[in-house]
């Protein structure tokens, strides 16, 4: 699946990859990456970010998190001024690489 996904990004000349996730209150957040930095490793292992600024999450000392793209949610965002693919992403604690329970489904 990752090879097909990466091919779609190149085929549509997408400049950005946008990973979306929700916090414990259900508010949607996103982090956008240049598409040329998104490869098979990013799809399989995710992308790290600092979750300390997300309301209700860990403090700065324990805030290393990973966003793992859910490739089944891949969509081309054609409403942007430039081509962009977006995904929903699972949020993982970096140290344990286990899913974070946000208290909602």
DSSP file (Angstrom, degrees, kcal/mol; ACC not computed):
  #  RESIDUE AA STRUCTURE BP1 BP2  ACC     N-H-->O    O-->H-N    N-H-->O    O-->H-N    TCO  KAPPA ALPHA  PHI   PSI    X-CA   Y-CA   Z-CA
    1    1 A X     >        0   0    0      0, 0.0     4,-2.5     0, 0.0     5,-0.2   0.000 360.0 360.0 360.0 -34.7    0.0    0.0    0.0
    2    2 A X  H  >  +     0   0    0      1,-0.2     4,-2.6     2,-0.2     5,-0.2   0.881 360.0  51.7 -66.3 -36.5    2.8    2.4    0.8
    3    3 A X  H  > S+     0   0    0      2,-0.2     4,-2.0     1,-0.2    -1,-0.2   0.922 112.2  46.4 -64.5 -42.7    4.2    2.3   -2.8
    4    4 A X  H  > S+     0   0    0      2,-0.2     4,-2.0     1,-0.2    -2,-0.2   0.914 112.7  50.8 -63.8 -42.8    0.8    3.0   -4.3
    5    5 A X  H  X S+     0   0    0     -4,-2.5     4,-1.7     1,-0.2    -2,-0.2   0.928 111.1  46.7 -61.6 -46.9    0.3    5.8   -1.8
    6    6 A X  H  X S+     0   0    0     -4,-2.6     4,-1.9     1,-0.2    -1,-0.2   0.856 109.5  55.6 -65.4 -34.2    3.6    7.5   -2.6
    7    7 A X  H  X S+     0   0    0     -4,-2.0     4,-3.1    -5,-0.2    -1,-0.2   0.893 105.0  52.7 -63.8 -39.9    2.9    7.1   -6.3
    8    8 A X  H  X S+     0   0    0     -4,-2.0     4,-2.0     2,-0.2     6,-0.2   0.900 106.6  52.7 -62.7 -40.8   -0.3    9.0   -5.9
    9    9 A X  H  <>S+     0   0    0     -4,-1.7     5,-2.3     1,-0.2    -1,-0.2   0.928 115.3  40.8 -60.4 -45.1    1.4   11.9   -4.2
   10   10 A X  H ><5S+     0   0    0     -4,-1.9     3,-1.5     3,-0.2    -2,-0.2   0.904 111.1  56.9 -70.1 -41.6    3.9   12.1   -7.1
   11   11 A X  H 3<5S+     0   0    0     -4,-3.1    -1,-0.2     1,-0.3    -2,-0.2   0.866 112.8  40.5 -58.8 -38.3    1.3   11.6   -9.8
   12   12 A X  T 3<5S-     0   0    0     -4,-2.0    -1,-0.3    -5,-0.2    -2,-0.2   0.314 108.0-124.2 -93.9   8.2   -0.7   14.5   -8.6
   13   13 A X  T < 5 -     0   0    0     -3,-1.5    70,-0.3     1,-0.2     2,-0.2   0.869  39.7-173.1  50.7  41.0    2.3   16.7   -7.9
   14   14 A X      < -     0   0    0     -5,-2.3    70,-0.2    -6,-0.2    -1,-0.2  -0.475  16.8-166.5 -66.5 130.4    1.2   17.2   -4.3
   15   15 A X        +     0   0    0     68,-2.2    20,-2.3    -2,-0.2    21,-0.3   0.701  67.9  37.1 -89.2 -22.0    3.5   19.7   -2.6
   16   16 A X  E     -Ab  34  84A   0     67,-1.1    69,-2.1    18,-0.3     2,-0.4  -0.933  57.5-153.2-135.2 152.6    2.3   18.9    0.9
   17   17 A X  E     -Ab  33  85A   0     16,-2.8    16,-3.2    -2,-0.3     2,-0.6  -0.998  19.6-160.7-123.1 123.7    1.2   16.0    3.1
   18   18 A X  E     -Ab  32  86A   0     67,-2.8    69,-2.4    -2,-0.4     2,-0.5  -0.923   2.8-160.7-112.8 119.0   -1.1   17.0    5.9
   19   19 A X  E     -Ab  31  87A   0     12,-2.9    12,-2.2    -2,-0.6     2,-0.4  -0.879  12.4-163.7-100.6 124.6   -1.6   14.7    8.9
   20   20 A X  E     +Ab  30  88A   0     67,-2.8    69,-2.4    -2,-0.5     2,-0.3  -0.850  16.0 158.9-112.6 143.9   -4.7   15.4   11.0
   21   21 A X  E     -A   29   0A   0      8,-2.2     8,-3.5    -2,-0.4     2,-0.3  -0.961  30.0-121.6-153.5 165.1   -5.5   14.2   14.5
   22   22 A X  E     -A   28   0A   0     -2,-0.3     6,-0.2    67,-0.3    69,-0.1  -0.857  17.5-135.3-115.7 151.3   -7.8   15.1   17.3
   23   23 A X    >   -     0   0    0      4,-2.1     3,-1.7    -2,-0.3    33,-0.1  -0.225  45.6 -81.9 -88.8-173.5   -7.0   16.1   20.9
   24   24 A X  T 3  S+     0   0    0     31,-0.6    32,-0.1     1,-0.3    -1,-0.0   0.694 131.2  52.0 -66.7 -18.8   -8.8   14.8   24.1
   25   25 A X  T 3  S-     0   0    0     30,-0.2    -1,-0.3     2,-0.1     3,-0.1   0.427 120.4-106.8 -95.3  -0.4  -11.6   17.3   23.6
   26   26 A X    <   +     0   0    0     -3,-1.7     2,-0.3     1,-0.3    -2,-0.1   0.512  69.4 146.9  88.4   5.5  -12.2   16.3   19.9
   27   27 A X        -     0   0    0      1,-0.1    -4,-2.1    -5,-0.0    -1,-0.3  -0.602  47.6-124.7 -76.3 132.2  -10.6   19.4   18.4
   28   28 A X  E     +A   22   0A   0     -2,-0.3     2,-0.3    -6,-0.2    -6,-0.2  -0.584  32.0 177.5 -80.9 138.2   -8.9   18.7   15.1
   29   29 A X  E     -A   21   0A   0     -8,-3.5    -8,-2.2    -2,-0.3     2,-0.3  -0.833   6.4-164.3-126.6 166.4   -5.2   19.6   14.7
   30   30 A X  E     -A   20   0A   0     -2,-0.3     2,-0.4   -10,-0.2   -10,-0.2  -0.995  14.3-157.4-152.8 154.1   -2.9   19.1   11.8
   31   31 A X  E     -A   19   0A   0    -12,-2.2   -12,-2.9    -2,-0.3     2,-0.4  -1.000  18.6-150.4-130.3 131.4    0.8   19.1   10.9
   32   32 A X  E     -A   18   0A   0     -2,-0.4     2,-0.3   -14,-0.2   -14,-0.2  -0.870  11.3-171.4-110.0 134.5    1.9   19.6    7.3
   33   33 A X  E     -A   17   0A   0    -16,-3.2   -16,-2.8    -2,-0.4     2,-0.1  -0.919  34.6-101.5-120.3 145.3    5.1   18.2    5.8
   34   34 A X  E >   -A   16   0A   0     -2,-0.3     3,-1.9   -18,-0.2   -18,-0.3  -0.470  34.7-127.9 -60.5 135.8    6.7   18.9    2.4
   35   35 A X  G >  S+     0   0    0    -20,-2.3     3,-1.7     1,-0.3   -19,-0.1   0.811 105.0  64.5 -61.5 -30.4    5.8   15.9    0.2
   36   36 A X  G 3  S+     0   0    0    -21,-0.3    -1,-0.3     1,-0.3   -20,-0.1   0.683 100.0  53.8 -69.0 -13.7    9.4   15.3   -0.8
   37   37 A X  G <  S+     0   0    0     -3,-1.9     2,-0.7     2,-0.1    -1,-0.3   0.439  89.6  92.4 -94.2  -0.7   10.2   14.5    2.9
   38   38 A X    <   +     0   0    0     -3,-1.7     2,-0.2    -4,-0.3    -1,-0.0  -0.847  53.2 148.2-100.1 117.0    7.4   11.9    3.0
   39   39 A X     >  -     0   0    0     -2,-0.7     4,-1.7     1,-0.0     3,-0.3  -0.617  63.7 -73.2-133.3-171.2    8.6    8.4    2.2
   40   40 A X  H  > S+     0   0    0      1,-0.2     4,-2.3     2,-0.2     5,-0.2   0.864 128.1  56.9 -59.7 -36.8    8.0    4.7    3.1
   41   41 A X  H  >>S+     0   0    0      1,-0.2     4,-3.2     2,-0.2     5,-0.6   0.906 105.1  51.1 -61.0 -41.3    9.6    5.2    6.5
   42   42 A X  H  >5S+     0   0    0     -3,-0.3     4,-1.2     1,-0.2    27,-0.5   0.872 112.0  47.5 -63.9 -36.9    7.1    8.0    7.2
   43   43 A X  H  <5S+     0   0    0     -4,-1.7    -2,-0.2     2,-0.2    -1,-0.2   0.871 120.9  35.8 -71.3 -36.6    4.2    5.8    6.3
   44   44 A X  H  <5S+     0   0    0     -4,-2.3    -2,-0.2    -5,-0.2    -3,-0.2   0.838 133.2  23.3 -87.0 -35.8    5.4    2.8    8.3
   45   45 A X  H  <5S-     0   0    0     -4,-3.2    -3,-0.2    -5,-0.2    -2,-0.2   0.555  99.6-137.6-110.9 -11.3    6.9    4.5   11.4
   46   46 A X     << -     0   0    0     -4,-1.2     2,-0.4    -5,-0.6    22,-0.2  -0.217  24.7 -72.2  84.4-176.4    5.1    7.9   11.4
   47   47 A X  E     -D   67   0B   0     20,-2.3    20,-3.3    -4,-0.1     2,-0.1  -0.977  42.2-126.6-123.7 133.6    6.4   11.4   12.0
   48   48 A X  E     +D   66   0B   0     -2,-0.4     2,-0.3    18,-0.3    18,-0.3  -0.439  32.4 166.4 -78.4 151.6    7.5   12.7   15.4
   49   49 A X  E     -D   65   0B   0     16,-2.5    16,-2.8    -2,-0.1     2,-0.7  -0.971  41.3-102.1-154.7 165.3    6.1   15.9   16.9
   50   50 A X  E >   -D   64   0B   0     -2,-0.3     3,-0.5    14,-0.2    14,-0.2  -0.833  29.0-174.0 -93.8 112.5    6.0   17.7   20.3
   51   51 A X  G >   +     0   0    0     12,-3.0     3,-1.6    -2,-0.7     6,-0.2   0.359  57.8 100.0 -88.6   6.0    2.6   17.2   21.9
   52   52 A X  G 3  S+     0   0    0      1,-0.3    -1,-0.2    11,-0.2     8,-0.1   0.755  79.3  54.9 -67.3 -22.8    3.2   19.5   24.9
   53   53 A X  G <  S+     0   0    0     -3,-0.5     2,-0.6    10,-0.1    -1,-0.3   0.494  84.5  99.6 -88.6  -1.3    1.2   22.3   23.3
   54   54 A X  S X  S-     0   0    0     -3,-1.6     3,-2.0     4,-0.2    -3,-0.0  -0.763  86.4-109.6 -87.5 122.4   -1.9   20.2   22.7
   55   55 A X  T 3  S+     0   0    0     -2,-0.6   -31,-0.6     1,-0.3   -30,-0.2  -0.224  98.3  11.3 -54.5 127.7   -4.4   20.8   25.5
   56   56 A X  T 3  S+     0   0    0      1,-0.3    -1,-0.3    -4,-0.1     2,-0.1   0.464 104.1 109.5  85.9   2.5   -4.8   18.0   27.9
   57   57 A X  S <  S-     0   0    0     -3,-2.0    -1,-0.3     1,-0.2     6,-0.1  -0.218  76.0 -52.7 -98.5-167.2   -1.8   16.0   26.7
   58   58 A X        -     0   0    0      4,-0.2    -1,-0.2     1,-0.1    -4,-0.2  -0.163  56.4-106.7 -67.1 156.6    1.6   15.3   28.3
   59   59 A X    >   -     0   0    0     -3,-0.1     3,-1.9     1,-0.1    -8,-0.1  -0.212  44.4 -88.4 -73.8 173.7    3.9   18.0   29.7
   60   60 A X  G >  S+     0   0    0      1,-0.3     3,-0.9     2,-0.2    -8,-0.1   0.792 124.9  60.6 -57.1 -31.9    7.1   19.0   27.9
   61   61 A X  G 3  S+     0   0    0      1,-0.2    -1,-0.3     2,-0.1     3,-0.1   0.677 120.1  24.5 -73.0 -16.1    9.1   16.2   29.7
   62   62 A X  G <  S+     0   0    0     -3,-1.9    -1,-0.2     1,-0.1    -2,-0.2  -0.051  91.5 107.2-135.7  33.4    7.0   13.4   28.3
   63   63 A X    <   +     0   0    0     -3,-0.9   -12,-3.0    -5,-0.1     2,-0.6   0.341  32.1 125.0-105.0   7.5    5.6   15.0   25.1
   64   64 A X  E     +D   50   0B   0    -14,-0.2    30,-2.3   -13,-0.1    31,-0.4  -0.566  40.4 171.1 -68.9 117.0    7.5   13.2   22.3
   65   65 A X  E     -DE  49  93B   0    -16,-2.8   -16,-2.5    -2,-0.6     2,-0.4  -0.809  27.0-140.8-126.5 163.8    4.7   11.8   20.1
   66   66 A X  E     -DE  48  92B   0     26,-2.6    26,-3.1    -2,-0.3     2,-0.6  -0.993   6.4-147.5-127.9 134.8    4.4   10.1   16.7
   67   67 A X  E     -DE  47  91B   0    -20,-3.3   -20,-2.3    -2,-0.4     2,-0.6  -0.914  15.0-164.2 -99.2 120.0    1.7   10.6   14.1
   68   68 A X  E     - E   0  90B   0     22,-2.9    22,-2.7    -2,-0.6   -25,-0.1  -0.917  20.2-127.3-107.7 112.2    1.1    7.4   12.2
   69   69 A X  E     - E   0  89B   0     -2,-0.6     2,-0.9   -27,-0.5    20,-0.2  -0.287   6.5-141.4 -61.5 137.7   -0.8    8.0    9.0
   70   70 A X    >   -     0   0    0     18,-2.6     3,-2.4     1,-0.1    18,-0.5  -0.867  14.2-161.6 -95.1  99.3   -3.9    5.9    8.4
   71   71 A X  G >  S+     0   0    0     -2,-0.9     3,-1.2     1,-0.3    -1,-0.1   0.676  82.5  70.8 -63.7 -16.6   -3.5    5.2    4.7
   72   72 A X  G 3  S+     0   0    0      1,-0.2    -1,-0.3    -3,-0.1    -3,-0.0   0.652  96.8  53.4 -71.8 -12.6   -7.2    4.3    4.3
   73   73 A X  G <  S+     0   0    0     -3,-2.4    -1,-0.2    15,-0.2    -2,-0.2   0.306  76.4 137.6-103.1   8.3   -8.1    7.9    4.9
   74   74 A X    <   +     0   0    0     -3,-1.2     2,-0.3    -4,-0.1    13,-0.2  -0.305  24.9 167.6 -58.5 131.1   -5.9    9.4    2.2
   75   75 A X  E     -C   86   0A   0     11,-1.9    11,-2.8    -2,-0.0     2,-0.5  -0.995  37.2-122.1-147.5 142.0   -7.6   12.1    0.2
   76   76 A X  E     -C   85   0A   0     -2,-0.3     2,-1.0     9,-0.2     9,-0.2  -0.747  23.9-143.6 -82.8 124.3   -6.5   14.7   -2.3
   77   77 A X  E >   +C   84   0A   0      7,-3.4     3,-0.7    -2,-0.5     7,-0.6  -0.775  25.6 172.6 -91.4  99.0   -7.4   18.2   -1.0
   78   78 A X  T 3   +     0   0    0     -2,-1.0    -1,-0.2     1,-0.2     5,-0.1   0.414  64.2  75.8 -90.5   1.7   -8.4   20.0   -4.1
   79   79 A X  T 3  S+     0   0    0      5,-0.1    -1,-0.2    -3,-0.0     2,-0.1   0.434  78.4  94.2 -90.6   0.2   -9.6   23.2   -2.4
   80   80 A X  S <  S-     0   0    0     -3,-0.7     4,-0.1     2,-0.2     3,-0.0  -0.476  86.0-118.8 -88.6 162.2   -6.1   24.4   -1.7
   81   81 A X  S    S+     0   0    0     -2,-0.1     2,-0.3     2,-0.1    -1,-0.1   0.740 104.0  32.8 -70.0 -22.9   -4.1   26.8   -3.8
   82   82 A X  S    S-     0   0    0     -5,-0.1    -2,-0.2   -68,-0.0     2,-0.1  -0.909 104.5 -86.2-128.8 160.0   -1.6   24.0   -4.2
   83   83 A X        +     0   0    0    -70,-0.3   -68,-2.2    -2,-0.3   -67,-1.1  -0.426  53.3 170.2 -67.2 135.9   -2.0   20.2   -4.4
   84   84 A X  E     -bC  16  77A   0     -7,-0.6    -7,-3.4   -70,-0.2     2,-0.4  -0.989  25.7-147.3-148.7 136.6   -2.0   18.6   -1.0
   85   85 A X  E     -bC  17  76A   0    -69,-2.1   -67,-2.8    -2,-0.3     2,-0.4  -0.844  19.6-161.9 -99.7 144.0   -2.8   15.1    0.3
   86   86 A X  E     -bC  18  75A   0    -11,-2.8   -11,-1.9    -2,-0.4     2,-0.3  -0.951   9.1-178.7-127.5 149.1   -4.4   14.7    3.7
   87   87 A X  E     -b   19   0A   0    -69,-2.4   -67,-2.8    -2,-0.4     2,-0.3  -0.953  29.4-121.9-135.2 154.0   -4.7   11.8    6.1
   88   88 A X  E     -b   20   0A   0    -18,-0.5   -18,-2.6    -2,-0.3     2,-0.4  -0.718  39.6-155.0 -83.0 152.4   -6.1   11.1    9.5
   89   89 A X  E     -E   69   0B   0    -69,-2.4     2,-0.3    -2,-0.3   -67,-0.3  -0.983  15.3-128.7-135.6 144.4   -3.4    9.9   11.8
   90   90 A X  E     -E   68   0B   0    -22,-2.7   -22,-2.9    -2,-0.4     2,-0.5  -0.667  28.5-131.5 -82.0 145.3   -3.2    7.8   14.9
   91   91 A X  E     -E   67   0B   0     -2,-0.3     9,-2.1     9,-0.2     2,-0.4  -0.884  26.6-173.2-103.3 128.3   -1.2    9.4   17.8
   92   92 A X  E     -EF  66  99B   0    -26,-3.1   -26,-2.6    -2,-0.5     2,-0.3  -0.917  29.4-116.6-121.3 145.2    1.4    7.3   19.4
   93   93 A X  E  >  -E   65   0B   0      5,-2.2     4,-2.0    -2,-0.4     5,-0.4  -0.647  29.0-138.2 -71.9 135.6    3.6    7.8   22.5
   94   94 A X  T  4 S+     0   0    0    -30,-2.3    -1,-0.1    -2,-0.3   -29,-0.1   0.941  94.3  48.0 -66.3 -48.3    7.2    7.9   21.2
   95   95 A X  T  4 S+     0   0    0    -31,-0.4    -1,-0.2     1,-0.2   -30,-0.1   0.930 128.0  23.2 -62.0 -48.0    8.9    5.8   23.9
   96   96 A X  T  4 S-     0   0    0      2,-0.1    -1,-0.2     3,-0.0    -2,-0.2   0.667  90.2-141.1 -93.2 -17.9    6.4    3.0   24.0
   97   97 A X     <  +     0   0    0     -4,-2.0     2,-0.3     1,-0.2    -3,-0.2   0.896  54.6 139.3  52.7  43.0    5.0    3.4   20.5
   98   98 A X        -     0   0    0     -5,-0.4    -5,-2.2     1,-0.1    -1,-0.2  -0.871  61.0 -91.9-114.2 151.8    1.5    2.5   21.9
   99   99 A X  B     -F   92   0B   0     -2,-0.3     2,-0.5    -7,-0.2    -7,-0.2  -0.245  36.8-124.9 -61.3 146.1   -1.7    4.2   20.9
  100  100 A X        -     0   0    0     -9,-2.1     2,-0.8     2,-0.0    -9,-0.2  -0.812  15.9-136.8 -92.3 129.6   -2.8    7.2   23.0
  101  101 A X        -     0   0    0     -2,-0.5     4,-0.1     1,-0.1   -77,-0.1  -0.798  21.3-178.7 -88.6 112.5   -6.3    6.9   24.4
  102  102 A X        -     0   0    0     -2,-0.8    -1,-0.1     2,-0.3     3,-0.1   0.404  48.7-109.8 -91.4   1.3   -8.0   10.3   24.0
  103  103 A X  S    S+     0   0    0      1,-0.3     2,-0.3   -78,-0.0    -2,-0.1   0.659  89.8  77.8  81.1  15.2  -11.2    9.2   25.7
  104  104 A X              0   0    0      1,-0.0    -2,-0.3   -78,-0.0    -1,-0.3  -0.958 360.0 360.0-147.4 165.7  -13.3    9.2   22.5
  105  105 A X              0   0    0     -2,-0.3    -1,-0.0    -3,-0.1    -2,-0.0   0.431 360.0 360.0-104.9 360.0  -13.8    6.9   19.5
